[in-house]
């Protein structure tokens, strides 16, 4: 698992309502819905979230199991991005 994803924990998500990050052109965004206890995750490339045309989104419960699922989803999307980048 990529080191940037390994550090994610339920407590980590209490830092801010929205968090963005990137690994090169692979970009990700988390939005925390504290009322619904849900983490909204998105991955995209190159542009900012607001104008990206390739946004893929998923929601996860805010807890140990949900964060584990989010990390696995992120890793899967990152690996697919990396494989695609190698072939272009």
PyMOL Python script that loads the backbone (N, CA, C, O; Angstrom):
from pymol import cmd

cmd.read_pdbstr("""\
ATOM      1  N   UNK A   1       0.844  -1.186   0.000  1.00  0.00           N
ATOM      2  CA  UNK A   1       0.000   0.000   0.000  1.00  0.00           C
ATOM      3  C   UNK A   1       0.885   1.243   0.000  1.00  0.00           C
ATOM      4  O   UNK A   1       1.921   1.294   0.663  1.00  0.00           O
ATOM      5  N   UNK A   2       0.446   2.243  -0.763  1.00  0.00           N
ATOM      6  CA  UNK A   2       1.226   3.470  -0.836  1.00  0.00           C
ATOM      7  C   UNK A   2       1.295   4.114   0.550  1.00  0.00           C
ATOM      8  O   UNK A   2       0.289   4.153   1.258  1.00  0.00           O
ATOM      9  N   UNK A   3       2.469   4.620   0.950  1.00  0.00           N
ATOM     10  CA  UNK A   3       2.636   5.214   2.284  1.00  0.00           C
ATOM     11  C   UNK A   3       1.652   6.350   2.588  1.00  0.00           C
ATOM     12  O   UNK A   3       1.269   6.527   3.745  1.00  0.00           O
ATOM     13  N   UNK A   4       1.240   7.111   1.590  1.00  0.00           N
ATOM     14  CA  UNK A   4       0.280   8.190   1.835  1.00  0.00           C
ATOM     15  C   UNK A   4      -1.082   7.655   2.250  1.00  0.00           C
ATOM     16  O   UNK A   4      -1.823   8.342   2.954  1.00  0.00           O
ATOM     17  N   UNK A   5      -1.424   6.451   1.833  1.00  0.00           N
ATOM     18  CA  UNK A   5      -2.704   5.864   2.206  1.00  0.00           C
ATOM     19  C   UNK A   5      -2.619   5.159   3.552  1.00  0.00           C
ATOM     20  O   UNK A   5      -3.602   5.108   4.291  1.00  0.00           O
ATOM     21  N   UNK A   6      -1.460   4.619   3.871  1.00  0.00           N
ATOM     22  CA  UNK A   6      -1.297   3.875   5.120  1.00  0.00           C
ATOM     23  C   UNK A   6      -1.561   4.729   6.351  1.00  0.00           C
ATOM     24  O   UNK A   6      -2.029   4.217   7.368  1.00  0.00           O
ATOM     25  N   UNK A   7      -1.266   6.026   6.275  1.00  0.00           N
ATOM     26  CA  UNK A   7      -1.421   6.885   7.448  1.00  0.00           C
ATOM     27  C   UNK A   7      -2.871   7.257   7.746  1.00  0.00           C
ATOM     28  O   UNK A   7      -3.142   7.868   8.780  1.00  0.00           O
ATOM     29  N   UNK A   8      -3.807   6.905   6.868  1.00  0.00           N
ATOM     30  CA  UNK A   8      -5.205   7.266   7.065  1.00  0.00           C
ATOM     31  C   UNK A   8      -5.848   6.423   8.163  1.00  0.00           C
ATOM     32  O   UNK A   8      -5.765   5.195   8.144  1.00  0.00           O
ATOM     33  N   UNK A   9      -6.482   7.085   9.108  1.00  0.00           N
ATOM     34  CA  UNK A   9      -7.218   6.454  10.203  1.00  0.00           C
ATOM     35  C   UNK A   9      -8.511   7.238  10.423  1.00  0.00           C
ATOM     36  O   UNK A   9      -8.622   8.368   9.946  1.00  0.00           O
ATOM     37  N   UNK A  10      -9.488   6.674  11.129  1.00  0.00           N
ATOM     38  CA  UNK A  10     -10.689   7.460  11.420  1.00  0.00           C
ATOM     39  C   UNK A  10     -10.350   8.784  12.122  1.00  0.00           C
ATOM     40  O   UNK A  10     -10.958   9.813  11.829  1.00  0.00           O
ATOM     41  N   UNK A  11      -9.401   8.759  13.026  1.00  0.00           N
ATOM     42  CA  UNK A  11      -9.010   9.986  13.729  1.00  0.00           C
ATOM     43  C   UNK A  11      -8.354  10.994  12.779  1.00  0.00           C
ATOM     44  O   UNK A  11      -8.554  12.200  12.928  1.00  0.00           O
ATOM     45  N   UNK A  12      -7.584  10.519  11.817  1.00  0.00           N
ATOM     46  CA  UNK A  12      -6.913  11.397  10.847  1.00  0.00           C
ATOM     47  C   UNK A  12      -7.926  12.281  10.138  1.00  0.00           C
ATOM     48  O   UNK A  12      -7.640  13.444   9.852  1.00  0.00           O
ATOM     49  N   UNK A  13      -9.121  11.737   9.845  1.00  0.00           N
ATOM     50  CA  UNK A  13     -10.132  12.480   9.105  1.00  0.00           C
ATOM     51  C   UNK A  13     -10.803  13.579   9.930  1.00  0.00           C
ATOM     52  O   UNK A  13     -11.626  14.328   9.402  1.00  0.00           O
ATOM     53  N   UNK A  14     -10.471  13.684  11.191  1.00  0.00           N
ATOM     54  CA  UNK A  14     -11.043  14.752  12.025  1.00  0.00           C
ATOM     55  C   UNK A  14     -10.273  16.052  11.887  1.00  0.00           C
ATOM     56  O   UNK A  14     -10.632  17.049  12.513  1.00  0.00           O
ATOM     57  N   UNK A  15      -9.217  16.061  11.075  1.00  0.00           N
ATOM     58  CA  UNK A  15      -8.372  17.246  10.899  1.00  0.00           C
ATOM     59  C   UNK A  15      -9.087  18.373  10.166  1.00  0.00           C
ATOM     60  O   UNK A  15      -8.894  19.544  10.493  1.00  0.00           O
ATOM     61  N   UNK A  16      -9.913  18.029   9.174  1.00  0.00           N
ATOM     62  CA  UNK A  16     -10.566  19.047   8.349  1.00  0.00           C
ATOM     63  C   UNK A  16     -11.808  18.444   7.701  1.00  0.00           C
ATOM     64  O   UNK A  16     -11.962  17.223   7.674  1.00  0.00           O
ATOM     65  N   UNK A  17     -12.676  19.275   7.189  1.00  0.00           N
ATOM     66  CA  UNK A  17     -13.869  18.775   6.501  1.00  0.00           C
ATOM     67  C   UNK A  17     -13.550  18.299   5.092  1.00  0.00           C
ATOM     68  O   UNK A  17     -14.161  17.352   4.597  1.00  0.00           O
ATOM     69  N   UNK A  18     -12.590  18.960   4.445  1.00  0.00           N
ATOM     70  CA  UNK A  18     -12.178  18.574   3.091  1.00  0.00           C
ATOM     71  C   UNK A  18     -10.654  18.491   3.069  1.00  0.00           C
ATOM     72  O   UNK A  18      -9.956  19.368   3.577  1.00  0.00           O
ATOM     73  N   UNK A  19     -10.165  17.426   2.474  1.00  0.00           N
ATOM     74  CA  UNK A  19      -8.728  17.243   2.359  1.00  0.00           C
ATOM     75  C   UNK A  19      -8.427  16.792   0.936  1.00  0.00           C
ATOM     76  O   UNK A  19      -9.100  15.907   0.408  1.00  0.00           O
ATOM     77  N   UNK A  20      -7.425  17.394   0.318  1.00  0.00           N
ATOM     78  CA  UNK A  20      -7.000  16.957  -1.006  1.00  0.00           C
ATOM     79  C   UNK A  20      -5.528  16.581  -0.964  1.00  0.00           C
ATOM     80  O   UNK A  20      -4.767  17.086  -0.139  1.00  0.00           O
ATOM     81  N   UNK A  21      -5.143  15.694  -1.857  1.00  0.00           N
ATOM     82  CA  UNK A  21      -3.748  15.286  -1.947  1.00  0.00           C
ATOM     83  C   UNK A  21      -3.469  14.732  -3.330  1.00  0.00           C
ATOM     84  O   UNK A  21      -4.376  14.573  -4.148  1.00  0.00           O
ATOM     85  N   UNK A  22      -2.204  14.441  -3.579  1.00  0.00           N
ATOM     86  CA  UNK A  22      -1.846  13.889  -4.880  1.00  0.00           C
ATOM     87  C   UNK A  22      -0.553  13.093  -4.785  1.00  0.00           C
ATOM     88  O   UNK A  22       0.268  13.282  -3.887  1.00  0.00           O
ATOM     89  N   UNK A  23      -0.412  12.202  -5.747  1.00  0.00           N
ATOM     90  CA  UNK A  23       0.819  11.465  -5.982  1.00  0.00           C
ATOM     91  C   UNK A  23       1.078  11.676  -7.474  1.00  0.00           C
ATOM     92  O   UNK A  23       0.545  10.953  -8.316  1.00  0.00           O
ATOM     93  N   UNK A  24       1.890  12.660  -7.782  1.00  0.00           N
ATOM     94  CA  UNK A  24       2.066  13.044  -9.177  1.00  0.00           C
ATOM     95  C   UNK A  24       0.756  13.557  -9.739  1.00  0.00           C
ATOM     96  O   UNK A  24       0.134  14.446  -9.156  1.00  0.00           O
ATOM     97  N   UNK A  25       0.328  13.001 -10.875  1.00  0.00           N
ATOM     98  CA  UNK A  25      -0.929  13.414 -11.496  1.00  0.00           C
ATOM     99  C   UNK A  25      -2.140  12.677 -10.928  1.00  0.00           C
ATOM    100  O   UNK A  25      -3.272  13.005 -11.286  1.00  0.00           O
ATOM    101  N   UNK A  26      -1.936  11.699 -10.062  1.00  0.00           N
ATOM    102  CA  UNK A  26      -3.052  11.001  -9.408  1.00  0.00           C
ATOM    103  C   UNK A  26      -3.484  11.859  -8.229  1.00  0.00           C
ATOM    104  O   UNK A  26      -2.717  12.079  -7.292  1.00  0.00           O
ATOM    105  N   UNK A  27      -4.706  12.333  -8.285  1.00  0.00           N
ATOM    106  CA  UNK A  27      -5.204  13.236  -7.254  1.00  0.00           C
ATOM    107  C   UNK A  27      -6.374  12.586  -6.517  1.00  0.00           C
ATOM    108  O   UNK A  27      -7.114  11.777  -7.077  1.00  0.00           O
ATOM    109  N   UNK A  28      -6.519  12.962  -5.253  1.00  0.00           N
ATOM    110  CA  UNK A  28      -7.629  12.446  -4.461  1.00  0.00           C
ATOM    111  C   UNK A  28      -8.169  13.537  -3.556  1.00  0.00           C
ATOM    112  O   UNK A  28      -7.481  14.504  -3.230  1.00  0.00           O
ATOM    113  N   UNK A  29      -9.418  13.352  -3.162  1.00  0.00           N
ATOM    114  CA  UNK A  29     -10.119  14.333  -2.339  1.00  0.00           C
ATOM    115  C   UNK A  29     -11.020  13.589  -1.366  1.00  0.00           C
ATOM    116  O   UNK A  29     -11.710  12.641  -1.742  1.00  0.00           O
ATOM    117  N   UNK A  30     -11.009  14.024  -0.125  1.00  0.00           N
ATOM    118  CA  UNK A  30     -11.894  13.471   0.893  1.00  0.00           C
ATOM    119  C   UNK A  30     -12.760  14.595   1.431  1.00  0.00           C
ATOM    120  O   UNK A  30     -12.261  15.681   1.727  1.00  0.00           O
ATOM    121  N   UNK A  31     -14.046  14.340   1.558  1.00  0.00           N
ATOM    122  CA  UNK A  31     -14.965  15.280   2.200  1.00  0.00           C
ATOM    123  C   UNK A  31     -15.647  14.525   3.332  1.00  0.00           C
ATOM    124  O   UNK A  31     -16.237  13.465   3.120  1.00  0.00           O
ATOM    125  N   UNK A  32     -15.561  15.074   4.517  1.00  0.00           N
ATOM    126  CA  UNK A  32     -16.085  14.414   5.705  1.00  0.00           C
ATOM    127  C   UNK A  32     -17.469  14.954   6.033  1.00  0.00           C
ATOM    128  O   UNK A  32     -17.639  16.155   6.244  1.00  0.00           O
ATOM    129  N   UNK A  33     -18.445  14.077   6.076  1.00  0.00           N
ATOM    130  CA  UNK A  33     -19.811  14.437   6.456  1.00  0.00           C
ATOM    131  C   UNK A  33     -20.008  13.967   7.894  1.00  0.00           C
ATOM    132  O   UNK A  33     -20.357  12.812   8.138  1.00  0.00           O
ATOM    133  N   UNK A  34     -19.781  14.864   8.831  1.00  0.00           N
ATOM    134  CA  UNK A  34     -19.836  14.500  10.248  1.00  0.00           C
ATOM    135  C   UNK A  34     -21.259  14.211  10.714  1.00  0.00           C
ATOM    136  O   UNK A  34     -21.456  13.420  11.636  1.00  0.00           O
ATOM    137  N   UNK A  35     -22.253  14.841  10.088  1.00  0.00           N
ATOM    138  CA  UNK A  35     -23.652  14.581  10.450  1.00  0.00           C
ATOM    139  C   UNK A  35     -24.064  13.162  10.096  1.00  0.00           C
ATOM    140  O   UNK A  35     -24.702  12.472  10.891  1.00  0.00           O
ATOM    141  N   UNK A  36     -23.693  12.735   8.897  1.00  0.00           N
ATOM    142  CA  UNK A  36     -24.058  11.405   8.403  1.00  0.00           C
ATOM    143  C   UNK A  36     -23.018  10.346   8.755  1.00  0.00           C
ATOM    144  O   UNK A  36     -23.243   9.156   8.536  1.00  0.00           O
ATOM    145  N   UNK A  37     -21.879  10.777   9.300  1.00  0.00           N
ATOM    146  CA  UNK A  37     -20.796   9.868   9.676  1.00  0.00           C
ATOM    147  C   UNK A  37     -20.280   9.093   8.453  1.00  0.00           C
ATOM    148  O   UNK A  37     -20.082   7.879   8.500  1.00  0.00           O
ATOM    149  N   UNK A  38     -20.067   9.842   7.354  1.00  0.00           N
ATOM    150  CA  UNK A  38     -19.656   9.257   6.079  1.00  0.00           C
ATOM    151  C   UNK A  38     -18.448  10.008   5.534  1.00  0.00           C
ATOM    152  O   UNK A  38     -18.324  11.220   5.707  1.00  0.00           O
ATOM    153  N   UNK A  39     -17.569   9.277   4.881  1.00  0.00           N
ATOM    154  CA  UNK A  39     -16.431   9.857   4.176  1.00  0.00           C
ATOM    155  C   UNK A  39     -16.691   9.749   2.680  1.00  0.00           C
ATOM    156  O   UNK A  39     -16.896   8.654   2.157  1.00  0.00           O
ATOM    157  N   UNK A  40     -16.682  10.882   1.996  1.00  0.00           N
ATOM    158  CA  UNK A  40     -16.836  10.913   0.550  1.00  0.00           C
ATOM    159  C   UNK A  40     -15.430  10.989  -0.038  1.00  0.00           C
ATOM    160  O   UNK A  40     -14.661  11.889   0.299  1.00  0.00           O
ATOM    161  N   UNK A  41     -15.099  10.057  -0.908  1.00  0.00           N
ATOM    162  CA  UNK A  41     -13.774  10.019  -1.527  1.00  0.00           C
ATOM    163  C   UNK A  41     -13.915  10.174  -3.030  1.00  0.00           C
ATOM    164  O   UNK A  41     -14.883   9.703  -3.628  1.00  0.00           O
ATOM    165  N   UNK A  42     -12.943  10.838  -3.632  1.00  0.00           N
ATOM    166  CA  UNK A  42     -12.918  11.003  -5.083  1.00  0.00           C
ATOM    167  C   UNK A  42     -11.479  10.883  -5.558  1.00  0.00           C
ATOM    168  O   UNK A  42     -10.551  11.302  -4.867  1.00  0.00           O
ATOM    169  N   UNK A  43     -11.303  10.313  -6.732  1.00  0.00           N
ATOM    170  CA  UNK A  43      -9.996  10.276  -7.396  1.00  0.00           C
ATOM    171  C   UNK A  43     -10.177  10.858  -8.789  1.00  0.00           C
ATOM    172  O   UNK A  43     -11.244  10.747  -9.393  1.00  0.00           O
ATOM    173  N   UNK A  44      -9.122  11.477  -9.283  1.00  0.00           N
ATOM    174  CA  UNK A  44      -9.149  12.127 -10.592  1.00  0.00           C
ATOM    175  C   UNK A  44      -7.719  12.430 -10.980  1.00  0.00           C
ATOM    176  O   UNK A  44      -6.799  12.174 -10.204  1.00  0.00           O
ATOM    177  N   UNK A  45      -7.516  12.977 -12.180  1.00  0.00           N
ATOM    178  CA  UNK A  45      -6.151  13.268 -12.626  1.00  0.00           C
ATOM    179  C   UNK A  45      -6.035  14.691 -13.146  1.00  0.00           C
ATOM    180  O   UNK A  45      -7.015  15.309 -13.562  1.00  0.00           O
ATOM    181  N   UNK A  46      -4.851  15.171 -13.111  1.00  0.00           N
ATOM    182  CA  UNK A  46      -4.357  16.399 -13.719  1.00  0.00           C
ATOM    183  C   UNK A  46      -5.003  17.682 -13.204  1.00  0.00           C
ATOM    184  O   UNK A  46      -4.294  18.541 -12.679  1.00  0.00           O
ATOM    185  N   UNK A  47      -6.304  17.846 -13.332  1.00  0.00           N
ATOM    186  CA  UNK A  47      -6.939  19.106 -12.984  1.00  0.00           C
ATOM    187  C   UNK A  47      -7.483  19.083 -11.555  1.00  0.00           C
ATOM    188  O   UNK A  47      -7.439  18.052 -10.884  1.00  0.00           O
ATOM    189  N   UNK A  48      -7.986  20.206 -11.105  1.00  0.00           N
ATOM    190  CA  UNK A  48      -8.603  20.259  -9.778  1.00  0.00           C
ATOM    191  C   UNK A  48      -9.950  19.539  -9.819  1.00  0.00           C
ATOM    192  O   UNK A  48     -10.534  19.346 -10.885  1.00  0.00           O
ATOM    193  N   UNK A  49     -10.418  19.157  -8.669  1.00  0.00           N
ATOM    194  CA  UNK A  49     -11.662  18.394  -8.531  1.00  0.00           C
ATOM    195  C   UNK A  49     -12.830  19.076  -9.246  1.00  0.00           C
ATOM    196  O   UNK A  49     -13.629  18.417  -9.911  1.00  0.00           O
ATOM    197  N   UNK A  50     -12.920  20.376  -9.106  1.00  0.00           N
ATOM    198  CA  UNK A  50     -14.060  21.113  -9.637  1.00  0.00           C
ATOM    199  C   UNK A  50     -14.160  21.076 -11.164  1.00  0.00           C
ATOM    200  O   UNK A  50     -15.262  21.192 -11.702  1.00  0.00           O
ATOM    201  N   UNK A  51     -13.051  20.918 -11.869  1.00  0.00           N
ATOM    202  CA  UNK A  51     -13.088  20.907 -13.340  1.00  0.00           C
ATOM    203  C   UNK A  51     -12.620  19.596 -13.961  1.00  0.00           C
ATOM    204  O   UNK A  51     -12.653  19.456 -15.183  1.00  0.00           O
ATOM    205  N   UNK A  52     -12.189  18.645 -13.162  1.00  0.00           N
ATOM    206  CA  UNK A  52     -11.734  17.359 -13.705  1.00  0.00           C
ATOM    207  C   UNK A  52     -12.892  16.651 -14.400  1.00  0.00           C
ATOM    208  O   UNK A  52     -14.033  16.703 -13.941  1.00  0.00           O
ATOM    209  N   UNK A  53     -12.586  15.998 -15.500  1.00  0.00           N
ATOM    210  CA  UNK A  53     -13.615  15.282 -16.262  1.00  0.00           C
ATOM    211  C   UNK A  53     -13.586  13.775 -16.002  1.00  0.00           C
ATOM    212  O   UNK A  53     -14.406  13.037 -16.547  1.00  0.00           O
ATOM    213  N   UNK A  54     -12.656  13.321 -15.180  1.00  0.00           N
ATOM    214  CA  UNK A  54     -12.510  11.883 -14.936  1.00  0.00           C
ATOM    215  C   UNK A  54     -12.690  11.523 -13.455  1.00  0.00           C
ATOM    216  O   UNK A  54     -12.071  10.576 -12.971  1.00  0.00           O
ATOM    217  N   UNK A  55     -13.524  12.263 -12.745  1.00  0.00           N
ATOM    218  CA  UNK A  55     -13.735  12.031 -11.314  1.00  0.00           C
ATOM    219  C   UNK A  55     -14.479  10.717 -11.102  1.00  0.00           C
ATOM    220  O   UNK A  55     -15.493  10.449 -11.746  1.00  0.00           O
ATOM    221  N   UNK A  56     -13.954   9.906 -10.187  1.00  0.00           N
ATOM    222  CA  UNK A  56     -14.613   8.678  -9.739  1.00  0.00           C
ATOM    223  C   UNK A  56     -14.815   8.853  -8.241  1.00  0.00           C
ATOM    224  O   UNK A  56     -13.869   9.153  -7.513  1.00  0.00           O
ATOM    225  N   UNK A  57     -16.066   8.662  -7.773  1.00  0.00           N
ATOM    226  CA  UNK A  57     -16.373   8.904  -6.362  1.00  0.00           C
ATOM    227  C   UNK A  57     -16.952   7.666  -5.699  1.00  0.00           C
ATOM    228  O   UNK A  57     -17.546   6.802  -6.346  1.00  0.00           O
ATOM    229  N   UNK A  58     -16.761   7.610  -4.396  1.00  0.00           N
ATOM    230  CA  UNK A  58     -17.282   6.511  -3.582  1.00  0.00           C
ATOM    231  C   UNK A  58     -17.473   7.042  -2.162  1.00  0.00           C
ATOM    232  O   UNK A  58     -16.770   7.962  -1.742  1.00  0.00           O
ATOM    233  N   UNK A  59     -18.421   6.467  -1.426  1.00  0.00           N
ATOM    234  CA  UNK A  59     -18.658   6.847  -0.027  1.00  0.00           C
ATOM    235  C   UNK A  59     -18.340   5.665   0.877  1.00  0.00           C
ATOM    236  O   UNK A  59     -18.541   4.507   0.514  1.00  0.00           O
ATOM    237  N   UNK A  60     -17.838   5.990   2.064  1.00  0.00           N
ATOM    238  CA  UNK A  60     -17.440   4.976   3.026  1.00  0.00           C
ATOM    239  C   UNK A  60     -17.904   5.382   4.409  1.00  0.00           C
ATOM    240  O   UNK A  60     -17.917   6.571   4.725  1.00  0.00           O
ATOM    241  N   UNK A  61     -18.292   4.414   5.254  1.00  0.00           N
ATOM    242  CA  UNK A  61     -18.642   4.749   6.636  1.00  0.00           C
ATOM    243  C   UNK A  61     -17.404   5.235   7.388  1.00  0.00           C
ATOM    244  O   UNK A  61     -16.297   4.749   7.157  1.00  0.00           O
ATOM    245  N   UNK A  62     -17.598   6.179   8.272  1.00  0.00           N
ATOM    246  CA  UNK A  62     -16.499   6.751   9.044  1.00  0.00           C
ATOM    247  C   UNK A  62     -16.261   5.864  10.259  1.00  0.00           C
ATOM    248  O   UNK A  62     -16.956   5.982  11.268  1.00  0.00           O
ATOM    249  N   UNK A  63     -15.294   4.992  10.160  1.00  0.00           N
ATOM    250  CA  UNK A  63     -14.929   4.058  11.222  1.00  0.00           C
ATOM    251  C   UNK A  63     -13.802   3.185  10.720  1.00  0.00           C
ATOM    252  O   UNK A  63     -13.347   3.339   9.587  1.00  0.00           O
ATOM    253  N   UNK A  64     -13.353   2.272  11.554  1.00  0.00           N
ATOM    254  CA  UNK A  64     -12.219   1.408  11.195  1.00  0.00           C
ATOM    255  C   UNK A  64     -12.467   0.636   9.903  1.00  0.00           C
ATOM    256  O   UNK A  64     -11.612   0.616   9.018  1.00  0.00           O
ATOM    257  N   UNK A  65     -13.637   0.000   9.791  1.00  0.00           N
ATOM    258  CA  UNK A  65     -13.934  -0.802   8.597  1.00  0.00           C
ATOM    259  C   UNK A  65     -14.072   0.077   7.358  1.00  0.00           C
ATOM    260  O   UNK A  65     -13.578  -0.276   6.287  1.00  0.00           O
ATOM    261  N   UNK A  66     -14.737   1.212   7.499  1.00  0.00           N
ATOM    262  CA  UNK A  66     -14.919   2.117   6.380  1.00  0.00           C
ATOM    263  C   UNK A  66     -13.602   2.688   5.881  1.00  0.00           C
ATOM    264  O   UNK A  66     -13.375   2.785   4.675  1.00  0.00           O
ATOM    265  N   UNK A  67     -12.731   3.067   6.817  1.00  0.00           N
ATOM    266  CA  UNK A  67     -11.427   3.616   6.427  1.00  0.00           C
ATOM    267  C   UNK A  67     -10.573   2.527   5.778  1.00  0.00           C
ATOM    268  O   UNK A  67      -9.842   2.805   4.828  1.00  0.00           O
ATOM    269  N   UNK A  68     -10.655   1.301   6.275  1.00  0.00           N
ATOM    270  CA  UNK A  68      -9.918   0.197   5.645  1.00  0.00           C
ATOM    271  C   UNK A  68     -10.409  -0.005   4.215  1.00  0.00           C
ATOM    272  O   UNK A  68      -9.600  -0.221   3.312  1.00  0.00           O
ATOM    273  N   UNK A  69     -11.718   0.062   3.997  1.00  0.00           N
ATOM    274  CA  UNK A  69     -12.277  -0.086   2.654  1.00  0.00           C
ATOM    275  C   UNK A  69     -11.861   1.090   1.767  1.00  0.00           C
ATOM    276  O   UNK A  69     -11.543   0.895   0.593  1.00  0.00           O
ATOM    277  N   UNK A  70     -11.860   2.300   2.314  1.00  0.00           N
ATOM    278  CA  UNK A  70     -11.427   3.483   1.567  1.00  0.00           C
ATOM    279  C   UNK A  70      -9.973   3.342   1.131  1.00  0.00           C
ATOM    280  O   UNK A  70      -9.637   3.637  -0.016  1.00  0.00           O
ATOM    281  N   UNK A  71      -9.112   2.893   2.041  1.00  0.00           N
ATOM    282  CA  UNK A  71      -7.694   2.721   1.705  1.00  0.00           C
ATOM    283  C   UNK A  71      -7.505   1.677   0.611  1.00  0.00           C
ATOM    284  O   UNK A  71      -6.689   1.868  -0.291  1.00  0.00           O
ATOM    285  N   UNK A  72      -8.243   0.586   0.681  1.00  0.00           N
ATOM    286  CA  UNK A  72      -8.145  -0.455  -0.349  1.00  0.00           C
ATOM    287  C   UNK A  72      -8.630   0.090  -1.689  1.00  0.00           C
ATOM    288  O   UNK A  72      -8.025  -0.189  -2.725  1.00  0.00           O
ATOM    289  N   UNK A  73      -9.711   0.863  -1.679  1.00  0.00           N
ATOM    290  CA  UNK A  73     -10.249   1.476  -2.897  1.00  0.00           C
ATOM    291  C   UNK A  73      -9.239   2.440  -3.500  1.00  0.00           C
ATOM    292  O   UNK A  73      -8.997   2.414  -4.707  1.00  0.00           O
ATOM    293  N   UNK A  74      -8.643   3.297  -2.661  1.00  0.00           N
ATOM    294  CA  UNK A  74      -7.625   4.235  -3.137  1.00  0.00           C
ATOM    295  C   UNK A  74      -6.451   3.504  -3.772  1.00  0.00           C
ATOM    296  O   UNK A  74      -5.984   3.876  -4.849  1.00  0.00           O
ATOM    297  N   UNK A  75      -5.977   2.460  -3.097  1.00  0.00           N
ATOM    298  CA  UNK A  75      -4.839   1.701  -3.606  1.00  0.00           C
ATOM    299  C   UNK A  75      -5.169   1.076  -4.951  1.00  0.00           C
ATOM    300  O   UNK A  75      -4.346   1.094  -5.867  1.00  0.00           O
ATOM    301  N   UNK A  76      -6.372   0.523  -5.072  1.00  0.00           N
ATOM    302  CA  UNK A  76      -6.803  -0.080  -6.341  1.00  0.00           C
ATOM    303  C   UNK A  76      -6.827   0.967  -7.457  1.00  0.00           C
ATOM    304  O   UNK A  76      -6.345   0.713  -8.560  1.00  0.00           O
ATOM    305  N   UNK A  77      -7.384   2.130  -7.169  1.00  0.00           N
ATOM    306  CA  UNK A  77      -7.451   3.198  -8.171  1.00  0.00           C
ATOM    307  C   UNK A  77      -6.054   3.707  -8.528  1.00  0.00           C
ATOM    308  O   UNK A  77      -5.781   3.999  -9.692  1.00  0.00           O
ATOM    309  N   UNK A  78      -5.175   3.814  -7.539  1.00  0.00           N
ATOM    310  CA  UNK A  78      -3.809   4.271  -7.784  1.00  0.00           C
ATOM    311  C   UNK A  78      -3.046   3.266  -8.656  1.00  0.00           C
ATOM    312  O   UNK A  78      -2.328   3.656  -9.577  1.00  0.00           O
ATOM    313  N   UNK A  79      -3.204   1.980  -8.362  1.00  0.00           N
ATOM    314  CA  UNK A  79      -2.527   0.956  -9.160  1.00  0.00           C
ATOM    315  C   UNK A  79      -3.037   0.959 -10.601  1.00  0.00           C
ATOM    316  O   UNK A  79      -2.247   0.806 -11.533  1.00  0.00           O
ATOM    317  N   UNK A  80      -4.343   1.131 -10.794  1.00  0.00           N
ATOM    318  CA  UNK A  80      -4.894   1.198 -12.148  1.00  0.00           C
ATOM    319  C   UNK A  80      -4.348   2.419 -12.881  1.00  0.00           C
ATOM    320  O   UNK A  80      -4.010   2.335 -14.062  1.00  0.00           O
ATOM    321  N   UNK A  81      -4.261   3.544 -12.193  1.00  0.00           N
ATOM    322  CA  UNK A  81      -3.696   4.756 -12.779  1.00  0.00           C
ATOM    323  C   UNK A  81      -2.239   4.521 -13.174  1.00  0.00           C
ATOM    324  O   UNK A  81      -1.820   4.905 -14.266  1.00  0.00           O
ATOM    325  N   UNK A  82      -1.474   3.897 -12.295  1.00  0.00           N
ATOM    326  CA  UNK A  82      -0.050   3.642 -12.556  1.00  0.00           C
ATOM    327  C   UNK A  82       0.149   2.725 -13.749  1.00  0.00           C
ATOM    328  O   UNK A  82       1.026   2.958 -14.581  1.00  0.00           O
ATOM    329  N   UNK A  83      -0.668   1.677 -13.829  1.00  0.00           N
ATOM    330  CA  UNK A  83      -0.571   0.748 -14.974  1.00  0.00           C
ATOM    331  C   UNK A  83      -0.916   1.465 -16.276  1.00  0.00           C
ATOM    332  O   UNK A  83      -0.244   1.264 -17.288  1.00  0.00           O
ATOM    333  N   UNK A  84      -1.935   2.280 -16.262  1.00  0.00           N
ATOM    334  CA  UNK A  84      -2.339   3.015 -17.451  1.00  0.00           C
ATOM    335  C   UNK A  84      -1.237   3.989 -17.865  1.00  0.00           C
ATOM    336  O   UNK A  84      -0.939   4.126 -19.052  1.00  0.00           O
ATOM    337  N   UNK A  85      -0.640   4.657 -16.900  1.00  0.00           N
ATOM    338  CA  UNK A  85       0.420   5.640 -17.187  1.00  0.00           C
ATOM    339  C   UNK A  85       1.628   4.958 -17.808  1.00  0.00           C
ATOM    340  O   UNK A  85       2.277   5.540 -18.677  1.00  0.00           O
ATOM    341  N   UNK A  86       1.951   3.726 -17.382  1.00  0.00           N
ATOM    342  CA  UNK A  86       3.091   2.992 -17.936  1.00  0.00           C
ATOM    343  C   UNK A  86       2.882   2.673 -19.409  1.00  0.00           C
ATOM    344  O   UNK A  86       3.853   2.565 -20.157  1.00  0.00           O
ATOM    345  N   UNK A  87       1.644   2.522 -19.835  1.00  0.00           N
ATOM    346  CA  UNK A  87       1.342   2.109 -21.208  1.00  0.00           C
ATOM    347  C   UNK A  87       1.048   3.292 -22.130  1.00  0.00           C
ATOM    348  O   UNK A  87       0.710   3.096 -23.298  1.00  0.00           O
ATOM    349  N   UNK A  88       1.173   4.499 -21.623  1.00  0.00           N
ATOM    350  CA  UNK A  88       0.915   5.678 -22.482  1.00  0.00           C
ATOM    351  C   UNK A  88       2.176   6.457 -22.732  1.00  0.00           C
ATOM    352  O   UNK A  88       2.146   7.472 -23.429  1.00  0.00           O
TER     353      UNK A  88
END
""", "prot")
cmd.dss("prot")
cmd.show_as("cartoon", "prot")
cmd.util.cbc("prot")
cmd.orient("prot")
